[in-house]
Amino acid sequence: MLAQRQHLPYYPFTNVRQYQLAQSLTTPRLEANQTIHNIAVLGQDRFLSENAGFQSVAQFHSCLDEMASVMTPWQSILIKGDDNLPEQEPVRYWLRDSLAVLQEILENPELVDHCVWGPVRQRNSEGERVYTDMHTGDWWWKVQVF
C-alpha cells in the first residue's frame, strides 16, 4: 500500500472526495449497506462530486478491507479483577502495537510536512525567546543527539 500511496495519496480510494465520502459513512460507525448504496452508489450521478462515489457497496467495502489489511491489527485481552474482591465481570481491552503504529505514522508521506524532527529556538520580533511547543523548549536541546 505504501508504494501505491506514493502515486495516489488516498489509495485505495481514487481521490480525496471518495476518501472523505468513505470517512463520513464510517464515522462514528459504519453505516448500513442500504445507506451506503443510496448515498455512495446511487448518488454518484445525482448529487456527489465527479468520481466521489463507488461502483458498488462491494467496492466500498473492498477499499475499507484494503486499508485494514495493511494496518497494525487490533488485539483484545480480558482484564479480570483481583481474586480477593467479589466476583466482577472481566473487562475487554483493545490495543495495538504502539511501535508498529508509530512506524505507520512515520512512513505516511502525507505527514512529512507536519512533523518536527529537531529542536528549534524561536524568537519574537523583539528578539525574545518564544516557547510554544515541545520542540521550542530547552529539554529537547538537552536530549537531542546531533
N, C-alpha and C positions, 0 to 999 in steps of 0.2 A: 504494500500500500504506500510505503514511503516513496518508492520510485514513481508511482502514478501521481502522487501529490506534487512532485516536483514539476510535472507538466500540467496538472489540473489541481489547483489548491483545494478544491472542495470534493475531491474524489472520496467516495464513489458517486457523488452527486455531480451533475453536469455543470452546475453553476451556482452562484450564491443564492439566487432566488429559489432554486429547488432545495438547497440546503435549509434555507430559512423556512420554507413550507414544511419540510420534514420536522424541523425543530418545533414549529408551532403545533404540529399534530402529535408530538410525543411528549410535550412538556405541559403540565406537570406529570401527565400519564399518557400512555399510548391510547389513542382514540380507537373506537370500534372500526372494524373493516368497512362497514357500510358508510360511516362518516368519512373515512379515508377515500373510499370510492367516490362519494358525492363531491368531495372538495378537490382531491388531488388528481383524480382521473377525469371526471365529468367537467370539472371547472377549467380544464386545460384550454378549451376553445371558447369559453364563455367569459370568465372573469379573472383568470390568472394571467400573469405576465407571460410573454412568449417563452417557451421552454422551461417554465417553472413547474409544470405538472409531471405526472408519471403516466406511463402507458397502461399500467395495471396496478392493482393492490399488491400483486406478487412482486412486481418490480420495486415498489416502495419497500416492502419487507426485505427484499434481497439487498437493497442498499444498506438497510439497518444491520442485517446479518453480516455484511461485508465489513462494516465498521467494527462490530463486536468481535469478529474473528481475529482481528489483529491487536485488539486492546488487551491489557492485562486483565485476566479473568477475576471475577469476584469470588471469594471463598466465604463460606459461612461456618461458624463454630457455635456451639452451645455453651453458655456460661451458666454453671449451676451454683446455687447458693452454698453457704457454709454448712457443713454437716451438723454443726451444733445448733443451728437455727431451725425453727419449724419448717415444715415442708413448703418449698417455694417452686414455682414454675421456672424452668430454665429459660434464659433469655437468648434468642438467636442474635448473633453479632456478625455483621457483614464487613469484610475487609479486603483490601487489595495490597499487593506487594508495593510498598511505597517507593522502593528504589527503581522498580520497573516503571512505575507511573512517572517518576522524575525523568527517567530516560525518554519516555514518550514525549514529555513536555519539551525536553532539550532538543529532541530530533524534529520538532514541529517547525518547519520553515516560516510559518505564519507568525511565530512569536519572536523571531530573531531581532526585530527592531524594537521589541518591548522588554528585552532583558538587559540587565546591567551586570557586567562581568567583573567589575573592579570598582574600587572606591573613587570618589570624586570630591574635590574641595570646591564648593560653590560659594560665590560671593555676590553680594547685592551691589547696587550702583554706587554705594559709598565705600566699597571695598571690605565690608564686614562679612565675616564667615556666616553662611546660612546653613542650618541643619534642618533637613526636611524628611529624608528617608534614611534607611539603614546605610546605604552606600555613601551618604554625605557626612556620616559621623566619624569620630576618631577610632572607634573599635575596629572597623573594617581595615583601616590603615595599619593597625597593630597586628592583625592576624593574617592579612593578605600576603601571600608569597609571590614575589616578583622575580 
